[in-house]
Amino acid sequence: MNEQTFTTIGRRVLISGASVAGPALALCLSRYGYEVTVVEKAPALRGGGFAVDFRGHVHRTVLERMGIWDEVNRHQTHMGEQTFVDETGAEQMRLDPSFMSGDVEIFRGDLSRILYERTRDRVEYVFDDSIASLTETPDKVHVTFERSAPRTFDLVVGADGLHSNVRRLAFGDESQFLHHLGYYVAGFDAPNHLGLDRTARWFNAPGRGVCLNNYGRDPRTAGVLMVFESEQPLVYDRHDIAQQKQLLAERYAGLGWEVPQVLKALDRTDDLYLDAVAQIRMDRFSKGRVVLLGDAGYGATMGGMGTGLAVVCAYVLAGELATHPDHKAAFAAYEARIREFAQGCQKTAGGAGPMLAPSTAARIRRRNRAYKVLNSPLLAGYLDRLTVKSATNIELKDYPRPVQGAPEYTR
Ligand SMILES: Cc1cc2nc3c(=O)[nH]c(=O)nc-3n(C[C@H](O)[C@H](O)[C@H](O)COP(=O)(O)OP(=O)(O)OC[C@H]3O[C@@H](n4cnc5c(N)ncnc54)[C@H](O)[C@@H]3O)c2cc1C
């Protein structure tokens, strides 16, 4: 197929969210001649965050076709082994880098910046704004914003994460779609007093896990990750950091290992992330001229290779839009191609909480024994294959080349 067949040129798409899914789709759509606007609630591109990874040939092929594989590789973290210790710091078991960090691991902020820099000349980015309302007519969507003047688009994409604004506006309240998996995850920075260098230490008490890690960027700082069990959803104010700190301090009070130091760092931090480990489950990913992409449509919080999933699905959505003149057919094809793939990744993610924060001492010991065996040379690669299986469970279509003048998909 060549560029003459495209009906996409000049069609206007609004994407909500400039993290990974949004800019990845912007990159693909702009190559097919779409006029793309990305609106992001944050005042600037959000840096920082945790490390995300890619694994298996599907992720790699899409990154190559997008033309960013080499750059992603240049920014990889080179994280080493992760060791699980007891309260005296004695090693209980260790995990191979490939299991926790995939083939290539990169900070979410670095990936977002790569995608943004590749698109900012061709895509309009509007920061510090958010969609206020969506009104669909037979051939357009009228959009009002919190700050900017109203505008009209052909299509609107929700790539605005687990707590998606577009999903709420088009499909309804998130309580219908967000399924609590019985765990919470928190993250912040602490002093690197263990002197970690491209390595991580995990400690468990029943129902609680805490990890100190250093990705080799700043030797003085360690990342803290806390994962804890809570069968029932917790009630707290998402904007009240002091309340969230107290909640965490209570959960981890009285524990050994480095936990007292971690709690001191928690007390001092002003940049705390806390959220439920949850999954978005939806019967459909589109409604009229609105479609969901990435965490907004099928997010899994952690362990589900959400970044690889978002990037692959952005490639598929753009390809289907480019090959179907009608958005309804394109959305149907997108959904048919990715649904099973996304569900498989969510299923893998469901194991992350119980693995990182087993609920009893016996379960912690059992997990350690099991992973010791799975990590042995005899079974080398087994754990890796488990995650790669869901990361590659999609047949990638060879979508048409971009329009003349646009940067090529790399083949
Ligand atoms: C603790 C944790 C650990 C994770 N670990 C991994 C991992 O190891 N490997 C992995 O692959 N994935 C991991 N993920 C998931 C991964 O980060 C996401 O799945 C992936 O980045 C895809 O994100 P997204 O672009 O769909 O959404 P997000 O990255 O959540 O981005 C949404 C964007 O929308 C913006 N936004 C929100 N509301 C609005 C609004 N009203 N208007 C405009 N913009 C808005 C946000 O500011 C943000 O920029 C993890 C996630 C968490 C929370």
The ligand as an SDF file (V2000), in Angstrom:
LIG
                    3D

 53 58  0  0  0  0  0  0  0  0999 V2000
    4.5700    1.8620   40.3940 C   0  0  0  0  0  0  0  0  0  0  0  0
    4.4820    1.5100   38.9470 C   0  0  0  0  0  0  0  0  0  0  0  0
    5.4240    0.6820   38.4210 C   0  0  0  0  0  0  0  0  0  0  0  0
    5.3750    0.3660   37.0800 C   0  0  0  0  0  0  0  0  0  0  0  0
    6.3280   -0.4530   36.6010 N   0  0  0  0  0  0  0  0  0  0  0  0
    6.3370   -0.7290   35.3190 C   0  0  0  0  0  0  0  0  0  0  0  0
    7.3480   -1.5680   34.7820 C   0  0  0  0  0  0  0  0  0  0  0  0
    8.2280   -2.0620   35.4860 O   0  0  0  0  0  0  0  0  0  0  0  0
    7.3290   -1.8250   33.4650 N   0  0  0  0  0  0  0  0  0  0  0  0
    6.3650   -1.2700   32.6530 C   0  0  0  0  0  0  0  0  0  0  0  0
    6.4170   -1.5050   31.4580 O   0  0  0  0  0  0  0  0  0  0  0  0
    5.3890   -0.5000   33.1330 N   0  0  0  0  0  0  0  0  0  0  0  0
    5.3390   -0.1950   34.4320 C   0  0  0  0  0  0  0  0  0  0  0  0
    4.3440    0.5900   34.9130 N   0  0  0  0  0  0  0  0  0  0  0  0
    3.2500    1.0710   34.0240 C   0  0  0  0  0  0  0  0  0  0  0  0
    3.6720    2.1440   33.0420 C   0  0  0  0  0  0  0  0  0  0  0  0
    4.2660    3.2510   33.6530 O   0  0  0  0  0  0  0  0  0  0  0  0
    2.4880    2.5890   32.2150 C   0  0  0  0  0  0  0  0  0  0  0  0
    1.7150    1.4610   31.9610 O   0  0  0  0  0  0  0  0  0  0  0  0
    2.9740    3.1690   30.8900 C   0  0  0  0  0  0  0  0  0  0  0  0
    3.8600    4.2140   31.1230 O   0  0  0  0  0  0  0  0  0  0  0  0
    1.8420    3.6430   29.9430 C   0  0  0  0  0  0  0  0  0  0  0  0
    1.3730    4.7950   30.4520 O   0  0  0  0  0  0  0  0  0  0  0  0
    0.3330    5.7750   29.7540 P   0  0  0  0  0  0  0  0  0  0  0  0
    1.0380    6.7400   28.8690 O   0  0  0  0  0  0  0  0  0  0  0  0
   -0.8010    4.9970   29.2100 O   0  0  0  0  0  0  0  0  0  0  0  0
   -0.1810    6.4940   31.0860 O   0  0  0  0  0  0  0  0  0  0  0  0
    0.6400    7.3500   32.1360 P   0  0  0  0  0  0  0  0  0  0  0  0
    2.0990    7.0860   32.0830 O   0  0  0  0  0  0  0  0  0  0  0  0
   -0.0510    7.2070   33.4360 O   0  0  0  0  0  0  0  0  0  0  0  0
    0.4430    8.8290   31.5990 O   0  0  0  0  0  0  0  0  0  0  0  0
   -0.7670    9.5220   31.6330 C   0  0  0  0  0  0  0  0  0  0  0  0
   -0.4850   10.9770   31.2960 C   0  0  0  0  0  0  0  0  0  0  0  0
   -1.7380   11.6550   31.2370 O   0  0  0  0  0  0  0  0  0  0  0  0
   -1.6200   12.8520   31.9840 C   0  0  0  0  0  0  0  0  0  0  0  0
   -2.9450   13.2170   32.4530 N   0  0  0  0  0  0  0  0  0  0  0  0
   -3.6230   12.7400   33.5020 C   0  0  0  0  0  0  0  0  0  0  0  0
   -4.8120   13.3620   33.6020 N   0  0  0  0  0  0  0  0  0  0  0  0
   -4.8900   14.2520   32.5820 C   0  0  0  0  0  0  0  0  0  0  0  0
   -5.8620   15.1850   32.1490 C   0  0  0  0  0  0  0  0  0  0  0  0
   -6.9960   15.3680   32.8210 N   0  0  0  0  0  0  0  0  0  0  0  0
   -5.6090   15.9190   31.0470 N   0  0  0  0  0  0  0  0  0  0  0  0
   -4.4440   15.7880   30.3610 C   0  0  0  0  0  0  0  0  0  0  0  0
   -3.4630   14.9250   30.7490 N   0  0  0  0  0  0  0  0  0  0  0  0
   -3.6930   14.1610   31.8330 C   0  0  0  0  0  0  0  0  0  0  0  0
   -0.6540   12.5370   33.0950 C   0  0  0  0  0  0  0  0  0  0  0  0
   -0.0870   13.7150   33.6380 O   0  0  0  0  0  0  0  0  0  0  0  0
    0.3730   11.6870   32.3440 C   0  0  0  0  0  0  0  0  0  0  0  0
    1.3340   12.4770   31.7170 O   0  0  0  0  0  0  0  0  0  0  0  0
    4.3510    0.9200   36.2390 C   0  0  0  0  0  0  0  0  0  0  0  0
    3.4080    1.7850   36.7620 C   0  0  0  0  0  0  0  0  0  0  0  0
    3.4520    2.0670   38.1040 C   0  0  0  0  0  0  0  0  0  0  0  0
    2.4120    3.0250   38.6450 C   0  0  0  0  0  0  0  0  0  0  0  0
  1  2  1  0
  2  3  1  0
  2 52  2  0
  3  4  2  0
  4  5  1  0
  4 50  1  0
  5  6  2  0
  6  7  1  0
  6 13  1  0
  7  8  2  0
  7  9  1  0
  9 10  1  0
 10 11  2  0
 10 12  1  0
 12 13  2  0
 13 14  1  0
 14 15  1  0
 14 50  1  0
 15 16  1  0
 16 17  1  0
 16 18  1  0
 18 19  1  0
 18 20  1  0
 20 21  1  0
 20 22  1  0
 22 23  1  0
 23 24  1  0
 24 25  2  0
 24 26  1  0
 24 27  1  0
 27 28  1  0
 28 29  2  0
 28 30  1  0
 28 31  1  0
 31 32  1  0
 32 33  1  0
 33 34  1  0
 33 48  1  0
 34 35  1  0
 35 36  1  0
 35 46  1  0
 36 37  1  0
 36 45  1  0
 37 38  2  0
 38 39  1  0
 39 40  1  0
 39 45  2  0
 40 41  1  0
 40 42  2  0
 42 43  1  0
 43 44  2  0
 44 45  1  0
 46 47  1  0
 46 48  1  0
 48 49  1  0
 50 51  2  0
 51 52  1  0
 52 53  1  0
M  END
$$$$
